[in-house]
Amino acid sequence: MDWLHELFKKSPEIALFASLALGYYVGKIKFGKFQLGGVAGSLLVAVAVSQVGVSIDPGVKSILFALFIYAVGYESGPQFFNSLGRQSLKEIALAAILALSGLATVVLMAKLFALDKGLAAGVAAGGLTQSAIIGTASDAIAKLGLSAQEVARLQGNVTVGYAVTYVFGSFGAIIVCVNILPKLMGRGIREDAVRAETALQAGVQVLRPGEQLAAPDLVGRIHRISEGRAQSVAAIENADPAVTITVERVKRDHKLIEVTPELQLEAGDVVLLVGRRAAMISASASLGPELYGVEGMELTMQYRDVVLNAKQFNNKTVAVIRDETAGGVRHGIYVVQITRMGNALAMQPETVVQIGDVITMYGSEQDLKRVSAIVGQTILPGTKTDFVYLGAGLVVGLVVGLGVLRLGSIPLTLGSGGGALLSGLLFGWLRARRQSFGEMPPAAVQVLKDLGLAGFVVVVGLSSGLQAVQTVREHGLTLFGVGVVVTILPLLLTMLIGRYVLRYENTAVFAGALSGSRSANPAFGEVLDKAENSIPTVPFAITYALANVFLTLLGPLIVALV
């Protein structure tokens, strides 16, 4: 093992990435229906790797965690601010319940196993994965009026208790939130995440990348005009005002001719129609036989997202806009979807459109350019991240995290994690309102979340694993067992109260709220991985912010009660 120690001493980043690779491999292994997942697997592997001796700069952990939590907030900002209000009372209650049950559990276990104030506070900090308890408890111990030697001993025990219990504190939360909670609810996290997302989109079907409808609403068809069915282009396009169809190309005598509303089609003409499926079916019967692959009929259609900023359309219904817009303006344009703050709106005549809404349109390049100039600003799809916006958001969050509010002698602070989360929520919300800046593609957000969280957990394991194992050897398994109880029991009690008293019905929402109530970031990462969407993030953001305050307050309370 000496050669490994020397290798990791020269290049500790090797230990980090090796733990990530092996951890995600271990996380894929199934034990019956149980699966660790990449985050928990990485934590366990990192603890094992730490036994050869690895030194990781603590700044690496802070950077990785800040990237993870900022990306989480950025992705969920619009939903978070839309969800604030009376509906957030359950999350506030849940965070308070976990903090109180955690306090009661720590005090009870300290009495049963004769733990001193330092060990009890350390077990709370590690078992509840709230490192701030170390600071508040140590400060409270210093003010007890004890001798300098006794104060140093108790403060040292805070660190001992933390080192022994922190690793399982992270791992145990994953087990409860990802494995036990779905069994209690009787439904999986992914199943309820999809259900909640559908409800959030008001029943609108939203396709994910790589998905396509087997029978799309917008289609193109080629027909040859039969004898006795000649008519004008305008007659075809205006046959049914309720549905839309466009004549995009006409070929006569093997030559393409200009398409105008007044053009009179003749028998033998070949026409390319584009439009809604319902309109196409009704139009086909009045035209002639359908053809397949006619030279010159190739036409590329495009989807384009445009941010609405035209004041003449603001606060008007879809029906009114259609009636007030000249046919020449909207000719060849099909509105596929309207989204507001990331949520799709139902495409109904009575749907009200507002400035800032994103209009997804379908049509030829020429038609799209014409209408985009009238409606607003085109959102050009890109693969590059706006690092000016990303960097500014992180700076704001980290500065906010430095702020300290004192409650008597107790310092309360959001920390870098809480500050980055709030900043991410704000900057994500601003991006949703004005999409002309702040680009961060979904794939980039996902990389920041996955690498940030997994890397953070690995650094924790590499930094604390060796000390934790050595401390267990010195003090026996009693302290570790107490930490297991402190980790699991408050989560189980809060889970039961949340289910049967607060009446949480959605597994994904409940898992997000529960992991946030325990400030259990690794557990939340696994919940997100299972959900495969951002549904758990909003309840997590609310309870996580509260947990940073509630759990931090436990330090001096434990010192006073034990």
C-alpha positions, 0 to 999 in steps of 0.5 A: 500500500505504500506505493499507493500512498506515494502515488496519491501524495504526488497526485491526489486527483488520481484518488478523486477520479478513481473513486468516482469511476469505481464508485459509479461502477459499484453503484450500478450493482444490484443486490436484489432490488436494492441499488446503491447508486453512483453517489453512495457508491462513490462515498463508500469507495472513497472511504476505502481509498482513504485508508491508504492516506490521501490529502485533498485540499478542502477548497476542492470540496467547496468549489465542487459543492458550490457548482452542484448547488448553484446548478440545482438552483439555476434549473429550478428557479422559475418553479421555485418562485412560482411555488412560494406561498401558503403551499410552502407551509408543509415544507416549513413544518417538515424542516421544523419536525426533523430538527426537533426530532433530531434534537430529541434523539441526540439528547436521549442517546446522550443520556442512555450512553453517557456521552458528554456535551462534546461527543453529543454535539459531534454526533449531531453534526455528523449524524445530521450532516450539518457541519455548522453544529461543530462551530455553534457547539464549540462556541457554546462550550467555550462559554460554560465557564469551565477550565481551559483544559476541559473546554479543549477536551470537550471541543476535541470530542466534538470533532471525534463524534463528527468524524465517526458519524458523518460518513454514515450520516450521508449514506443513511439519508440515501437509504431512507430517502431513496429506498425506504420512502418509496416503499412507504408511499407505494410508488417509485420516485420516477413514477410520481416525478412524471405525474407531477411534471404532467400536472405542472404542465397542465396536461400538455404533452412535452417531449423530451430530447430524442422523443417524437410522436408516432403520429405528429400533429404537423405533417407534409403531404404531396398530392396530384390534382385530379380532373374536376378538382381544380381550385385556387390556393386560397380555397384550399388554405381557407377551406376550414377556418378552424384548422390550418393548411398551407400550400408550400410548393406547386409543380406544373409541367415539371417546373416549380411555379410561384405560389400566391393565394390567387393561383388557380391550380390545374389538373395534373399539378403537383402540390406540397401541403403542410399543416395540421393532421386534421386539416390534411385529412379533410383536404386530401379528399378534395385534391387527388391521389397522394404521391411519394417523393417527387423531385423539387418538392423537398422543403426543409421546415424548422422549429424556432423559439421566439421570446415575445416582446411585442407589446401589441400581443401582451395580455391577449388571448390566442383567439384574439391574436389570431383574429387581429393578425392579418392572414399574410402575416401568419401564413405558413406559421404554426404555433406548436407550444407556448411556455412561461417560466419553463412551464408549457401553457395549454394551447387553447383559444382562451390562453392569455399570452404575456411578454416574456413567453416563449413561442415555439413556431414551425414553418419554412425559414422564410416565413419564420424570419418574417414572423420572428421580426414581428413577435420578438427575439429569436432564441438561437439554440447553442451549446456554449455556457454564458460564463459571465452570467455563471461566474456572476451568479456564483460570486453573488451566492458565495458573497451572500453565504459569507453573511452572518446574522447573530441570534443572541450569541449564536451565529447564523449563516447560509454558508457557501452552499445556501448562498449559492443555492439562493443565487442559483434560484434567482439567476435561473428565474431571471434567465427564464424571464429574459432568455437573451442572456445567461445561456446554460444548456441543459447538458451543461447543467447536468454535468455541473450537478453530477460532477459537483455532487459526486466529487464533493462526496468523494472529497468528504470520504477521502478526507474523513474516512481514515480518521473515522475508521481510526476513531471507531477502532479507538472508541469501539462501535458504540459511538458509531451505533449512536450515530446510526440511530441519530441519522435514521430515527429522525428521518423515519419519524419525520417521514411518517409524520409527513406521510400521515399528518402533513399528507404528502402524496407525491413520492418525488416531492416528498423525497426532495423535501425530506432530503432538504430537511436533513440538508442531505445533499448526497441523498438529494442527488440520488433522488434527482437521479431517480426522478430524471427531472427537476420536480424534487428540487423546489421542495428541497430548496425550501427545506434545505434553506430552513435546515441550514438555520434550524439544524445550526441552532441545535449546537448550543441547545445540545450543549445546554440539555446534555 
